[in-house]
Structures are given as structure tokens and as C-alpha cells.
Amino acid sequence: MIEKYDEEDIATAVTNCVDSWDMDTLVSYATEMLYKEYMDRSQPIEHIDELMEEWGPKGHKIVDNEGYFGA
């Protein structure tokens, strides 16, 4: 495979692109990406359990793992 761009140059371009975003765009993008990560059913249930324990609504607890993410 022939590389058209150096990986370091790509990383710099990505950093420059993100640096140009306003705060609302950054927060929206981060929220969307984290949501996709935690909704990934290939991850172990403990992955989302940790999120919910730390950041989820207090008092909300899943009794069992049946129907994990509505499956």
C-alpha cells in the first residue's frame, strides 16, 4: 500500500480541524461519540455499568441484564 500522507501530518491536520471548532460543536461531537461507544453491544455489560454507576440518574438500577440495550 502506498501512503499518500504521512501519519504525523494527518494527526496535525485533525488537531488543526478540531482546534477550529467552537465549544458547542466540541460538546456535541463528544456526546455523539460517547453515546455510540456505550451503545456498542460488542462491549461487555460492565462497560456501560461503570458509566451508569458514575454518571447515570441516581436511583436507577437495572435488575438483570436481560434485554441489554433493548435487545
mmCIF file of the N, C-alpha and C atoms, coordinates in Angstrom:
data_MODEL
# 
_entry.id   MODEL 
# 
loop_
_atom_site.group_PDB 
_atom_site.id 
_atom_site.type_symbol 
_atom_site.label_atom_id 
_atom_site.label_alt_id 
_atom_site.label_comp_id 
_atom_site.label_asym_id 
_atom_site.label_entity_id 
_atom_site.label_seq_id 
_atom_site.pdbx_PDB_ins_code 
_atom_site.Cartn_x 
_atom_site.Cartn_y 
_atom_site.Cartn_z 
_atom_site.occupancy 
_atom_site.B_iso_or_equiv 
_atom_site.pdbx_formal_charge 
_atom_site.auth_seq_id 
_atom_site.auth_comp_id 
_atom_site.auth_asym_id 
_atom_site.auth_atom_id 
_atom_site.pdbx_PDB_model_num 
ATOM 1   N N  . MET A 1 1  ? 0.835   -1.180 0.000  1.00 0.00 ? 1  MET A N  1 
ATOM 2   C CA . MET A 1 1  ? 0.000   0.000  0.000  1.00 0.00 ? 1  MET A CA 1 
ATOM 3   C C  . MET A 1 1  ? 0.885   1.252  0.000  1.00 0.00 ? 1  MET A C  1 
ATOM 4   N N  . ILE A 1 2  ? 0.574   2.182  -0.840 1.00 0.00 ? 2  ILE A N  1 
ATOM 5   C CA . ILE A 1 2  ? 1.316   3.433  -0.918 1.00 0.00 ? 2  ILE A CA 1 
ATOM 6   C C  . ILE A 1 2  ? 0.619   4.453  -0.032 1.00 0.00 ? 2  ILE A C  1 
ATOM 7   N N  . GLU A 1 3  ? 1.381   5.060  0.856  1.00 0.00 ? 3  GLU A N  1 
ATOM 8   C CA . GLU A 1 3  ? 0.819   6.082  1.738  1.00 0.00 ? 3  GLU A CA 1 
ATOM 9   C C  . GLU A 1 3  ? 0.918   7.438  1.053  1.00 0.00 ? 3  GLU A C  1 
ATOM 10  N N  . LYS A 1 4  ? -0.218  8.085  0.918  1.00 0.00 ? 4  LYS A N  1 
ATOM 11  C CA . LYS A 1 4  ? -0.248  9.392  0.268  1.00 0.00 ? 4  LYS A CA 1 
ATOM 12  C C  . LYS A 1 4  ? 0.174   10.491 1.238  1.00 0.00 ? 4  LYS A C  1 
ATOM 13  N N  . TYR A 1 5  ? -0.197  10.326 2.510  1.00 0.00 ? 5  TYR A N  1 
ATOM 14  C CA . TYR A 1 5  ? 0.108   11.337 3.531  1.00 0.00 ? 5  TYR A CA 1 
ATOM 15  C C  . TYR A 1 5  ? 0.830   10.689 4.699  1.00 0.00 ? 5  TYR A C  1 
ATOM 16  N N  . ASP A 1 6  ? 1.722   11.428 5.298  1.00 0.00 ? 6  ASP A N  1 
ATOM 17  C CA . ASP A 1 6  ? 2.433   10.993 6.485  1.00 0.00 ? 6  ASP A CA 1 
ATOM 18  C C  . ASP A 1 6  ? 1.456   10.985 7.667  1.00 0.00 ? 6  ASP A C  1 
ATOM 19  N N  . GLU A 1 7  ? 1.514   9.966  8.510  1.00 0.00 ? 7  GLU A N  1 
ATOM 20  C CA . GLU A 1 7  ? 0.594   9.874  9.651  1.00 0.00 ? 7  GLU A CA 1 
ATOM 21  C C  . GLU A 1 7  ? 0.692   11.080 10.581 1.00 0.00 ? 7  GLU A C  1 
ATOM 22  N N  . GLU A 1 8  ? 1.878   11.589 10.775 1.00 0.00 ? 8  GLU A N  1 
ATOM 23  C CA . GLU A 1 8  ? 2.066   12.768 11.624 1.00 0.00 ? 8  GLU A CA 1 
ATOM 24  C C  . GLU A 1 8  ? 1.377   13.998 11.020 1.00 0.00 ? 8  GLU A C  1 
ATOM 25  N N  . ASP A 1 9  ? 1.440   14.117 9.688  1.00 0.00 ? 9  ASP A N  1 
ATOM 26  C CA . ASP A 1 9  ? 0.765   15.230 9.019  1.00 0.00 ? 9  ASP A CA 1 
ATOM 27  C C  . ASP A 1 9  ? -0.754  15.112 9.145  1.00 0.00 ? 9  ASP A C  1 
ATOM 28  N N  . ILE A 1 10 ? -1.269  13.887 9.066  1.00 0.00 ? 10 ILE A N  1 
ATOM 29  C CA . ILE A 1 10 ? -2.705  13.669 9.239  1.00 0.00 ? 10 ILE A CA 1 
ATOM 30  C C  . ILE A 1 10 ? -3.123  14.042 10.658 1.00 0.00 ? 10 ILE A C  1 
ATOM 31  N N  . ALA A 1 11 ? -2.329  13.619 11.650 1.00 0.00 ? 11 ALA A N  1 
ATOM 32  C CA . ALA A 1 11 ? -2.631  13.959 13.048 1.00 0.00 ? 11 ALA A CA 1 
ATOM 33  C C  . ALA A 1 11 ? -2.636  15.473 13.243 1.00 0.00 ? 11 ALA A C  1 
ATOM 34  N N  . THR A 1 12 ? -1.697  16.158 12.625 1.00 0.00 ? 12 THR A N  1 
ATOM 35  C CA . THR A 1 12 ? -1.646  17.624 12.714 1.00 0.00 ? 12 THR A CA 1 
ATOM 36  C C  . THR A 1 12 ? -2.882  18.247 12.073 1.00 0.00 ? 12 THR A C  1 
ATOM 37  N N  . ALA A 1 13 ? -3.277  17.746 10.916 1.00 0.00 ? 13 ALA A N  1 
ATOM 38  C CA . ALA A 1 13 ? -4.461  18.272 10.230 1.00 0.00 ? 13 ALA A CA 1 
ATOM 39  C C  . ALA A 1 13 ? -5.718  18.057 11.074 1.00 0.00 ? 13 ALA A C  1 
ATOM 40  N N  . VAL A 1 14 ? -5.852  16.880 11.696 1.00 0.00 ? 14 VAL A N  1 
ATOM 41  C CA . VAL A 1 14 ? -7.006  16.599 12.555 1.00 0.00 ? 14 VAL A CA 1 
ATOM 42  C C  . VAL A 1 14 ? -7.006  17.547 13.752 1.00 0.00 ? 14 VAL A C  1 
ATOM 43  N N  . THR A 1 15 ? -5.861  17.737 14.372 1.00 0.00 ? 15 THR A N  1 
ATOM 44  C CA . THR A 1 15 ? -5.758  18.661 15.509 1.00 0.00 ? 15 THR A CA 1 
ATOM 45  C C  . THR A 1 15 ? -6.134  20.073 15.091 1.00 0.00 ? 15 THR A C  1 
ATOM 46  N N  . ASN A 1 16 ? -5.639  20.524 13.956 1.00 0.00 ? 16 ASN A N  1 
ATOM 47  C CA . ASN A 1 16 ? -5.974  21.863 13.471 1.00 0.00 ? 16 ASN A CA 1 
ATOM 48  C C  . ASN A 1 16 ? -7.474  22.002 13.203 1.00 0.00 ? 16 ASN A C  1 
ATOM 49  N N  . CYS A 1 17 ? -8.068  20.968 12.644 1.00 0.00 ? 17 CYS A N  1 
ATOM 50  C CA . CYS A 1 17 ? -9.507  20.979 12.385 1.00 0.00 ? 17 CYS A CA 1 
ATOM 51  C C  . CYS A 1 17 ? -10.286 21.100 13.687 1.00 0.00 ? 17 CYS A C  1 
ATOM 52  N N  . VAL A 1 18 ? -9.972  20.252 14.663 1.00 0.00 ? 18 VAL A N  1 
ATOM 53  C CA . VAL A 1 18 ? -10.675 20.278 15.952 1.00 0.00 ? 18 VAL A CA 1 
ATOM 54  C C  . VAL A 1 18 ? -10.433 21.601 16.672 1.00 0.00 ? 18 VAL A C  1 
ATOM 55  N N  . ASP A 1 19 ? -9.232  22.120 16.595 1.00 0.00 ? 19 ASP A N  1 
ATOM 56  C CA . ASP A 1 19 ? -8.929  23.411 17.226 1.00 0.00 ? 19 ASP A CA 1 
ATOM 57  C C  . ASP A 1 19 ? -9.782  24.550 16.657 1.00 0.00 ? 19 ASP A C  1 
ATOM 58  N N  . SER A 1 20 ? -10.300 24.372 15.445 1.00 0.00 ? 20 SER A N  1 
ATOM 59  C CA . SER A 1 20 ? -11.113 25.425 14.824 1.00 0.00 ? 20 SER A CA 1 
ATOM 60  C C  . SER A 1 20 ? -12.579 25.378 15.265 1.00 0.00 ? 20 SER A C  1 
ATOM 61  N N  . TRP A 1 21 ? -12.981 24.319 15.960 1.00 0.00 ? 21 TRP A N  1 
ATOM 62  C CA . TRP A 1 21 ? -14.382 24.165 16.366 1.00 0.00 ? 21 TRP A CA 1 
ATOM 63  C C  . TRP A 1 21 ? -14.715 25.030 17.570 1.00 0.00 ? 21 TRP A C  1 
ATOM 64  N N  . ASP A 1 22 ? -15.971 25.483 17.633 1.00 0.00 ? 22 ASP A N  1 
ATOM 65  C CA . ASP A 1 22 ? -16.441 26.206 18.817 1.00 0.00 ? 22 ASP A CA 1 
ATOM 66  C C  . ASP A 1 22 ? -16.842 25.179 19.887 1.00 0.00 ? 22 ASP A C  1 
ATOM 67  N N  . MET A 1 23 ? -17.094 25.653 21.104 1.00 0.00 ? 23 MET A N  1 
ATOM 68  C CA . MET A 1 23 ? -17.362 24.765 22.233 1.00 0.00 ? 23 MET A CA 1 
ATOM 69  C C  . MET A 1 23 ? -18.618 23.916 22.022 1.00 0.00 ? 23 MET A C  1 
ATOM 70  N N  . ASP A 1 24 ? -19.659 24.491 21.439 1.00 0.00 ? 24 ASP A N  1 
ATOM 71  C CA . ASP A 1 24 ? -20.892 23.726 21.201 1.00 0.00 ? 24 ASP A CA 1 
ATOM 72  C C  . ASP A 1 24 ? -20.642 22.548 20.261 1.00 0.00 ? 24 ASP A C  1 
ATOM 73  N N  . THR A 1 25 ? -19.856 22.780 19.232 1.00 0.00 ? 25 THR A N  1 
ATOM 74  C CA . THR A 1 25 ? -19.526 21.710 18.293 1.00 0.00 ? 25 THR A CA 1 
ATOM 75  C C  . THR A 1 25 ? -18.714 20.622 18.979 1.00 0.00 ? 25 THR A C  1 
ATOM 76  N N  . LEU A 1 26 ? -17.745 21.022 19.796 1.00 0.00 ? 26 LEU A N  1 
ATOM 77  C CA . LEU A 1 26 ? -16.929 20.047 20.526 1.00 0.00 ? 26 LEU A CA 1 
ATOM 78  C C  . LEU A 1 26 ? -17.781 19.183 21.451 1.00 0.00 ? 26 LEU A C  1 
ATOM 79  N N  . VAL A 1 27 ? -18.665 19.817 22.205 1.00 0.00 ? 27 VAL A N  1 
ATOM 80  C CA . VAL A 1 27 ? -19.511 19.084 23.150 1.00 0.00 ? 27 VAL A CA 1 
ATOM 81  C C  . VAL A 1 27 ? -20.467 18.155 22.393 1.00 0.00 ? 27 VAL A C  1 
ATOM 82  N N  . SER A 1 28 ? -21.048 18.638 21.311 1.00 0.00 ? 28 SER A N  1 
ATOM 83  C CA . SER A 1 28 ? -21.962 17.806 20.518 1.00 0.00 ? 28 SER A CA 1 
ATOM 84  C C  . SER A 1 28 ? -21.246 16.581 19.956 1.00 0.00 ? 28 SER A C  1 
ATOM 85  N N  . TYR A 1 29 ? -20.063 16.797 19.421 1.00 0.00 ? 29 TYR A N  1 
ATOM 86  C CA . TYR A 1 29 ? -19.302 15.696 18.840 1.00 0.00 ? 29 TYR A CA 1 
ATOM 87  C C  . TYR A 1 29 ? -18.903 14.683 19.919 1.00 0.00 ? 29 TYR A C  1 
ATOM 88  N N  . ALA A 1 30 ? -18.407 15.168 21.039 1.00 0.00 ? 30 ALA A N  1 
ATOM 89  C CA . ALA A 1 30 ? -18.002 14.270 22.122 1.00 0.00 ? 30 ALA A CA 1 
ATOM 90  C C  . ALA A 1 30 ? -19.192 13.463 22.637 1.00 0.00 ? 30 ALA A C  1 
ATOM 91  N N  . THR A 1 31 ? -20.335 14.122 22.775 1.00 0.00 ? 31 THR A N  1 
ATOM 92  C CA . THR A 1 31 ? -21.535 13.444 23.250 1.00 0.00 ? 31 THR A CA 1 
ATOM 93  C C  . THR A 1 31 ? -21.957 12.346 22.278 1.00 0.00 ? 31 THR A C  1 
ATOM 94  N N  . GLU A 1 32 ? -21.966 12.663 21.003 1.00 0.00 ? 32 GLU A N  1 
ATOM 95  C CA . GLU A 1 32 ? -22.352 11.678 19.987 1.00 0.00 ? 32 GLU A CA 1 
ATOM 96  C C  . GLU A 1 32 ? -21.411 10.483 19.973 1.00 0.00 ? 32 GLU A C  1 
ATOM 97  N N  . MET A 1 33 ? -20.110 10.741 20.057 1.00 0.00 ? 33 MET A N  1 
ATOM 98  C CA . MET A 1 33 ? -19.139 9.651  20.017 1.00 0.00 ? 33 MET A CA 1 
ATOM 99  C C  . MET A 1 33 ? -19.218 8.770  21.267 1.00 0.00 ? 33 MET A C  1 
ATOM 100 N N  . LEU A 1 34 ? -19.382 9.388  22.440 1.00 0.00 ? 34 LEU A N  1 
ATOM 101 C CA . LEU A 1 34 ? -19.515 8.590  23.660 1.00 0.00 ? 34 LEU A CA 1 
ATOM 102 C C  . LEU A 1 34 ? -20.790 7.763  23.653 1.00 0.00 ? 34 LEU A C  1 
ATOM 103 N N  . TYR A 1 35 ? -21.877 8.338  23.152 1.00 0.00 ? 35 TYR A N  1 
ATOM 104 C CA . TYR A 1 35 ? -23.129 7.595  23.051 1.00 0.00 ? 35 TYR A CA 1 
ATOM 105 C C  . TYR A 1 35 ? -22.937 6.355  22.174 1.00 0.00 ? 35 TYR A C  1 
ATOM 106 N N  . LYS A 1 36 ? -22.310 6.535  21.014 1.00 0.00 ? 36 LYS A N  1 
ATOM 107 C CA . LYS A 1 36 ? -22.050 5.395  20.123 1.00 0.00 ? 36 LYS A CA 1 
ATOM 108 C C  . LYS A 1 36 ? -21.187 4.346  20.813 1.00 0.00 ? 36 LYS A C  1 
ATOM 109 N N  . GLU A 1 37 ? -20.179 4.801  21.545 1.00 0.00 ? 37 GLU A N  1 
ATOM 110 C CA . GLU A 1 37 ? -19.292 3.859  22.245 1.00 0.00 ? 37 GLU A CA 1 
ATOM 111 C C  . GLU A 1 37 ? -20.058 3.038  23.271 1.00 0.00 ? 37 GLU A C  1 
ATOM 112 N N  . TYR A 1 38 ? -20.882 3.702  24.072 1.00 0.00 ? 38 TYR A N  1 
ATOM 113 C CA . TYR A 1 38 ? -21.580 2.981  25.133 1.00 0.00 ? 38 TYR A CA 1 
ATOM 114 C C  . TYR A 1 38 ? -22.763 2.167  24.619 1.00 0.00 ? 38 TYR A C  1 
ATOM 115 N N  . MET A 1 39 ? -23.257 2.461  23.437 1.00 0.00 ? 39 MET A N  1 
ATOM 116 C CA . MET A 1 39 ? -24.339 1.669  22.850 1.00 0.00 ? 39 MET A CA 1 
ATOM 117 C C  . MET A 1 39 ? -23.820 0.490  22.029 1.00 0.00 ? 39 MET A C  1 
ATOM 118 N N  . ASP A 1 40 ? -22.517 0.353  21.940 1.00 0.00 ? 40 ASP A N  1 
ATOM 119 C CA . ASP A 1 40 ? -21.881 -0.743 21.199 1.00 0.00 ? 40 ASP A CA 1 
ATOM 120 C C  . ASP A 1 40 ? -22.092 -2.045 21.964 1.00 0.00 ? 40 ASP A C  1 
ATOM 121 N N  . ARG A 1 41 ? -22.907 -2.912 21.414 1.00 0.00 ? 41 ARG A N  1 
ATOM 122 C CA . ARG A 1 41 ? -23.251 -4.167 22.096 1.00 0.00 ? 41 ARG A CA 1 
ATOM 123 C C  . ARG A 1 41 ? -22.104 -5.164 22.141 1.00 0.00 ? 41 ARG A C  1 
ATOM 124 N N  . SER A 1 42 ? -21.035 -4.906 21.416 1.00 0.00 ? 42 SER A N  1 
ATOM 125 C CA . SER A 1 42 ? -19.896 -5.820 21.474 1.00 0.00 ? 42 SER A CA 1 
ATOM 126 C C  . SER A 1 42 ? -19.070 -5.594 22.739 1.00 0.00 ? 42 SER A C  1 
ATOM 127 N N  . GLN A 1 43 ? -19.328 -4.491 23.422 1.00 0.00 ? 43 GLN A N  1 
ATOM 128 C CA . GLN A 1 43 ? -18.631 -4.201 24.673 1.00 0.00 ? 43 GLN A CA 1 
ATOM 129 C C  . GLN A 1 43 ? -19.252 -5.027 25.801 1.00 0.00 ? 43 GLN A C  1 
ATOM 130 N N  . PRO A 1 44 ? -18.465 -5.406 26.800 1.00 0.00 ? 44 PRO A N  1 
ATOM 131 C CA . PRO A 1 44 ? -19.044 -6.132 27.939 1.00 0.00 ? 44 PRO A CA 1 
ATOM 132 C C  . PRO A 1 44 ? -20.019 -5.229 28.710 1.00 0.00 ? 44 PRO A C  1 
ATOM 133 N N  . ILE A 1 45 ? -20.998 -5.848 29.357 1.00 0.00 ? 45 ILE A N  1 
ATOM 134 C CA . ILE A 1 45 ? -22.023 -5.102 30.091 1.00 0.00 ? 45 ILE A CA 1 
ATOM 135 C C  . ILE A 1 45 ? -21.388 -4.209 31.165 1.00 0.00 ? 45 ILE A C  1 
ATOM 136 N N  . GLU A 1 46 ? -20.252 -4.612 31.694 1.00 0.00 ? 46 GLU A N  1 
ATOM 137 C CA . GLU A 1 46 ? -19.573 -3.811 32.717 1.00 0.00 ? 46 GLU A CA 1 
ATOM 138 C C  . GLU A 1 46 ? -19.166 -2.445 32.190 1.00 0.00 ? 46 GLU A C  1 
ATOM 139 N N  . HIS A 1 47 ? -18.963 -2.347 30.891 1.00 0.00 ? 47 HIS A N  1 
ATOM 140 C CA . HIS A 1 47 ? -18.566 -1.076 30.272 1.00 0.00 ? 47 HIS A CA 1 
ATOM 141 C C  . HIS A 1 47 ? -19.639 -0.017 30.528 1.00 0.00 ? 47 HIS A C  1 
ATOM 142 N N  . ILE A 1 48 ? -20.888 -0.339 30.231 1.00 0.00 ? 48 ILE A N  1 
ATOM 143 C CA . ILE A 1 48 ? -21.959 0.629  30.450 1.00 0.00 ? 48 ILE A CA 1 
ATOM 144 C C  . ILE A 1 48 ? -22.349 0.699  31.924 1.00 0.00 ? 48 ILE A C  1 
ATOM 145 N N  . ASP A 1 49 ? -22.170 -0.408 32.658 1.00 0.00 ? 49 ASP A N  1 
ATOM 146 C CA . ASP A 1 49 ? -22.454 -0.379 34.100 1.00 0.00 ? 49 ASP A CA 1 
ATOM 147 C C  . ASP A 1 49 ? -21.619 0.699  34.792 1.00 0.00 ? 49 ASP A C  1 
ATOM 148 N N  . GLU A 1 50 ? -20.350 0.795  34.414 1.00 0.00 ? 50 GLU A N  1 
ATOM 149 C CA . GLU A 1 50 ? -19.463 1.800  35.018 1.00 0.00 ? 50 GLU A CA 1 
ATOM 150 C C  . GLU A 1 50 ? -19.937 3.209  34.696 1.00 0.00 ? 50 GLU A C  1 
ATOM 151 N N  . LEU A 1 51 ? -20.363 3.436  33.447 1.00 0.00 ? 51 LEU A N  1 
ATOM 152 C CA . LEU A 1 51 ? -20.887 4.742  33.054 1.00 0.00 ? 51 LEU A CA 1 
ATOM 153 C C  . LEU A 1 51 ? -22.115 5.084  33.889 1.00 0.00 ? 51 LEU A C  1 
ATOM 154 N N  . MET A 1 52 ? -23.046 4.150  33.976 1.00 0.00 ? 52 MET A N  1 
ATOM 155 C CA . MET A 1 52 ? -24.306 4.404  34.677 1.00 0.00 ? 52 MET A CA 1 
ATOM 156 C C  . MET A 1 52 ? -24.084 4.602  36.173 1.00 0.00 ? 52 MET A C  1 
ATOM 157 N N  . GLU A 1 53 ? -23.155 3.840  36.739 1.00 0.00 ? 53 GLU A N  1 
ATOM 158 C CA . GLU A 1 53 ? -22.867 3.991  38.166 1.00 0.00 ? 53 GLU A CA 1 
ATOM 159 C C  . GLU A 1 53 ? -22.292 5.369  38.474 1.00 0.00 ? 53 GLU A C  1 
ATOM 160 N N  . GLU A 1 54 ? -21.406 5.828  37.614 1.00 0.00 ? 54 GLU A N  1 
ATOM 161 C CA . GLU A 1 54 ? -20.737 7.108  37.845 1.00 0.00 ? 54 GLU A CA 1 
ATOM 162 C C  . GLU A 1 54 ? -21.601 8.305  37.433 1.00 0.00 ? 54 GLU A C  1 
ATOM 163 N N  . TRP A 1 55 ? -22.258 8.205  36.269 1.00 0.00 ? 55 TRP A N  1 
ATOM 164 C CA . TRP A 1 55 ? -22.887 9.383  35.671 1.00 0.00 ? 55 TRP A CA 1 
ATOM 165 C C  . TRP A 1 55 ? -24.392 9.258  35.450 1.00 0.00 ? 55 TRP A C  1 
ATOM 166 N N  . GLY A 1 56 ? -24.955 8.076  35.652 1.00 0.00 ? 56 GLY A N  1 
ATOM 167 C CA . GLY A 1 56 ? -26.376 7.859  35.376 1.00 0.00 ? 56 GLY A CA 1 
ATOM 168 C C  . GLY A 1 56 ? -27.275 8.493  36.426 1.00 0.00 ? 56 GLY A C  1 
ATOM 169 N N  . PRO A 1 57 ? -28.584 8.511  36.128 1.00 0.00 ? 57 PRO A N  1 
ATOM 170 C CA . PRO A 1 57 ? -29.538 9.061  37.096 1.00 0.00 ? 57 PRO A CA 1 
ATOM 171 C C  . PRO A 1 57 ? -29.485 8.252  38.390 1.00 0.00 ? 57 PRO A C  1 
ATOM 172 N N  . LYS A 1 58 ? -29.404 8.928  39.487 1.00 0.00 ? 58 LYS A N  1 
ATOM 173 C CA . LYS A 1 58 ? -29.302 8.248  40.780 1.00 0.00 ? 58 LYS A CA 1 
ATOM 174 C C  . LYS A 1 58 ? -30.601 7.517  41.066 1.00 0.00 ? 58 LYS A C  1 
ATOM 175 N N  . GLY A 1 59 ? -30.478 6.330  41.640 1.00 0.00 ? 59 GLY A N  1 
ATOM 176 C CA . GLY A 1 59 ? -31.646 5.541  41.975 1.00 0.00 ? 59 GLY A CA 1 
ATOM 177 C C  . GLY A 1 59 ? -32.116 4.643  40.848 1.00 0.00 ? 59 GLY A C  1 
ATOM 178 N N  . HIS A 1 60 ? -31.560 4.796  39.636 1.00 0.00 ? 60 HIS A N  1 
ATOM 179 C CA . HIS A 1 60 ? -31.951 3.964  38.500 1.00 0.00 ? 60 HIS A CA 1 
ATOM 180 C C  . HIS A 1 60 ? -31.030 2.754  38.462 1.00 0.00 ? 60 HIS A C  1 
ATOM 181 N N  . LYS A 1 61 ? -31.590 1.566  38.564 1.00 0.00 ? 61 LYS A N  1 
ATOM 182 C CA . LYS A 1 61 ? -30.768 0.367  38.565 1.00 0.00 ? 61 LYS A CA 1 
ATOM 183 C C  . LYS A 1 61 ? -31.452 -0.710 37.735 1.00 0.00 ? 61 LYS A C  1 
ATOM 184 N N  . ILE A 1 62 ? -30.703 -1.376 36.887 1.00 0.00 ? 62 ILE A N  1 
ATOM 185 C CA . ILE A 1 62 ? -31.224 -2.499 36.118 1.00 0.00 ? 62 ILE A CA 1 
ATOM 186 C C  . ILE A 1 62 ? -31.086 -3.740 36.987 1.00 0.00 ? 62 ILE A C  1 
ATOM 187 N N  . VAL A 1 63 ? -32.168 -4.475 37.136 1.00 0.00 ? 63 VAL A N  1 
ATOM 188 C CA . VAL A 1 63 ? -32.172 -5.648 37.998 1.00 0.00 ? 63 VAL A CA 1 
ATOM 189 C C  . VAL A 1 63 ? -31.386 -6.792 37.381 1.00 0.00 ? 63 VAL A C  1 
ATOM 190 N N  . ASP A 1 64 ? -31.504 -6.988 36.087 1.00 0.00 ? 64 ASP A N  1 
ATOM 191 C CA . ASP A 1 64 ? -30.749 -8.033 35.416 1.00 0.00 ? 64 ASP A CA 1 
ATOM 192 C C  . ASP A 1 64 ? -30.301 -7.534 34.048 1.00 0.00 ? 64 ASP A C  1 
ATOM 193 N N  . ASN A 1 65 ? -29.558 -8.358 33.348 1.00 0.00 ? 65 ASN A N  1 
ATOM 194 C CA . ASN A 1 65 ? -29.020 -7.942 32.049 1.00 0.00 ? 65 ASN A CA 1 
ATOM 195 C C  . ASN A 1 65 ? -29.874 -8.441 30.906 1.00 0.00 ? 65 ASN A C  1 
ATOM 196 N N  . GLU A 1 66 ? -31.058 -8.997 31.176 1.00 0.00 ? 66 GLU A N  1 
ATOM 197 C CA . GLU A 1 66 ? -31.958 -9.410 30.104 1.00 0.00 ? 66 GLU A CA 1 
ATOM 198 C C  . GLU A 1 66 ? -32.341 -8.183 29.288 1.00 0.00 ? 66 GLU A C  1 
ATOM 199 N N  . GLY A 1 67 ? -32.330 -8.324 27.998 1.00 0.00 ? 67 GLY A N  1 
ATOM 200 C CA . GLY A 1 67 ? -32.709 -7.215 27.146 1.00 0.00 ? 67 GLY A CA 1 
ATOM 201 C C  . GLY A 1 67 ? -31.686 -6.093 27.149 1.00 0.00 ? 67 GLY A C  1 
ATOM 202 N N  . TYR A 1 68 ? -30.429 -6.429 27.311 1.00 0.00 ? 68 TYR A N  1 
ATOM 203 C CA . TYR A 1 68 ? -29.337 -5.441 27.305 1.00 0.00 ? 68 TYR A CA 1 
ATOM 204 C C  . TYR A 1 68 ? -29.510 -4.527 26.103 1.00 0.00 ? 68 TYR A C  1 
ATOM 205 N N  . PHE A 1 69 ? -29.703 -3.248 26.353 1.00 0.00 ? 69 PHE A N  1 
ATOM 206 C CA . PHE A 1 69 ? -29.934 -2.215 25.334 1.00 0.00 ? 69 PHE A CA 1 
ATOM 207 C C  . PHE A 1 69 ? -31.155 -2.528 24.480 1.00 0.00 ? 69 PHE A C  1 
ATOM 208 N N  . GLY A 1 70 ? -32.143 -3.118 25.096 1.00 0.00 ? 70 GLY A N  1 
ATOM 209 C CA . GLY A 1 70 ? -33.392 -3.360 24.379 1.00 0.00 ? 70 GLY A CA 1 
ATOM 210 C C  . GLY A 1 70 ? -33.322 -4.521 23.399 1.00 0.00 ? 70 GLY A C  1 
ATOM 211 N N  . ALA A 1 71 ? -32.274 -5.319 23.488 1.00 0.00 ? 71 ALA A N  1 
ATOM 212 C CA . ALA A 1 71 ? -32.137 -6.455 22.560 1.00 0.00 ? 71 ALA A CA 1 
ATOM 213 C C  . ALA A 1 71 ? -33.101 -7.558 22.914 1.00 0.00 ? 71 ALA A C  1 
# 
